[in-house]
Every structure is written in structure tokens, then in C-alpha cells.
Amino acid sequence: MKNQKRLMRINDEIMKELATILRSGELKDPRIGKITTVMSVNTSNDLKHCMVRIGVLGNDDAEKAEVLEGIKSAAGFIRKLIAERIDLRQTPAFQFVLDDSVEYSIRMNELINKHNS
């Protein structure tokens, strides 16, 4: 139980720092210029791996894939920045995944509204 609370705090802190890094423009890759958000962070119990779900605002799947590739190519630099900002024995390796749950929920809401009209 105590370990789970610690892991939740670490996830929250990593999520906050990742959002700051993406928002502040520290990543100079032009592919990451779209509106990106950190949807969730799941760190493994041994703190070696971290799955990060990224949401990208837009309709074009090619643009979303391009943003994701830009973030993946900067994963090492992001890990270095996180290591500087969060005091952990070891900084996890990040795996970035595209999360389209927000767009899915918007689409479902539109379908429900269309059906109810």
C-alpha cells in the first residue's frame, strides 16, 4: 500500500514535469508544435519503465503520428530533463503512446446527440 502511494506520487510528478516540458517549448523539434497533452503516466514498480499516453489535438492521423515520432525521437533528452528535475535513484525509460480517448468520447457524444435529436 505504501509503495502504491509512492508510485502514484512519482507518476503525478513525472506527468507534471512532462507537461511543463511540452508546453514550455524546451523541445526544439518542429514536429511537436501541435497542441499536445499528457493524458496519463504509468511507471513500473521497479521504476525502470514508464508508459506515457499523449493526446494530440487535431483530426489528421498523419500529423498525430508525426508529433508522436517527434516526441519519441526526443525521449532521451526528455529523460535527461526529468532526471535533472526529479530526484530519483534511476529515471525510467519512457515509452510514448498516442491516446485518442478524448476524440473518441467527443465522437460518441456527437452520435448520442444526433440519435436523441
C-alpha positions in Angstrom: 0.0 0.0 0.0 2.8 2.4 0.9 4.6 1.6 -2.3 1.5 2.3 -4.4 1.1 5.8 -2.8 4.8 6.5 -3.6 4.3 5.2 -7.2 1.2 7.5 -7.6 3.2 10.5 -6.4 6.0 9.7 -8.8 3.5 9.3 -11.7 1.9 12.6 -10.8 5.3 14.4 -10.6 6.5 12.9 -13.9 3.2 13.9 -15.5 3.5 17.5 -14.3 7.1 17.8 -15.5 6.4 16.3 -18.9 3.5 18.7 -19.4 5.9 21.6 -18.4 8.5 20.4 -20.9 6.0 20.0 -23.7 4.3 23.4 -23.0 7.5 25.4 -22.4 9.0 24.7 -25.8 12.2 23.2 -24.5 11.9 20.6 -27.2 13.0 22.3 -30.4 11.6 19.7 -32.8 9.2 21.4 -35.2 7.0 18.3 -35.3 6.0 18.8 -31.7 4.4 22.2 -32.4 0.8 20.9 -32.2 -1.2 21.1 -29.0 -0.1 18.1 -27.1 -1.2 16.9 -23.6 0.0 14.3 -21.3 -3.1 12.1 -20.6 -1.6 9.6 -18.2 1.7 8.2 -16.9 2.2 4.6 -15.6 5.5 3.8 -14.1 6.5 0.2 -13.4 7.1 -0.9 -9.8 10.8 -1.1 -10.3 10.9 2.5 -11.9 12.7 1.2 -15.0 9.9 1.8 -17.5 7.2 4.4 -17.9 4.4 4.4 -20.3 3.2 7.9 -21.2 -0.1 8.4 -23.1 0.0 11.6 -25.2 -3.1 13.3 -26.6 -2.7 15.4 -29.7 -5.5 17.9 -30.7 -6.4 17.6 -34.4 -8.1 15.4 -37.0 -5.3 14.3 -39.2 -3.8 11.0 -38.2 -0.6 11.7 -40.2 0.0 14.8 -38.1 -0.6 12.9 -34.9 1.8 10.2 -35.9 4.4 12.9 -36.8 4.0 14.5 -33.4 4.4 11.2 -31.7 7.5 10.4 -33.7 9.0 13.8 -32.7 8.4 13.0 -29.1 9.8 9.5 -29.4 12.9 10.9 -31.0 13.4 13.3 -28.1 12.8 10.6 -25.4 16.5 10.5 -24.3 16.5 14.3 -23.9 13.2 14.2 -22.1 14.6 11.5 -19.8 17.6 13.7 -19.1 15.4 16.7 -18.2 13.2 14.6 -15.9 16.4 13.3 -14.2 17.5 16.8 -13.5 14.1 17.9 -12.1 13.0 14.9 -10.1 15.3 13.2 -7.5 15.0 9.5 -8.2 17.7 6.8 -8.0 17.0 5.9 -11.6 14.9 7.7 -14.1 12.6 5.4 -16.1 12.9 4.9 -19.8 9.8 6.4 -21.5 7.5 4.7 -23.9 5.2 7.2 -25.6 1.8 6.1 -26.9 -0.9 8.1 -28.7 -4.1 8.4 -26.8 -7.3 9.2 -28.7 -9.8 8.7 -25.9 -10.8 12.4 -25.9 -11.6 12.4 -29.6 -13.4 9.0 -29.2 -15.6 10.4 -26.4 -16.4 13.6 -28.4 -17.4 11.4 -31.4 -19.6 9.2 -29.2 -21.2 12.3 -27.7 -22.0 13.6 -31.1 -23.5 10.3 -32.1 -25.7 10.2 -29.0 -26.8 13.8 -29.5 -27.6 13.0 -33.2 -29.6 10.0 -32.1 -31.6 11.9 -29.5 -32.5 14.8 -31.9 
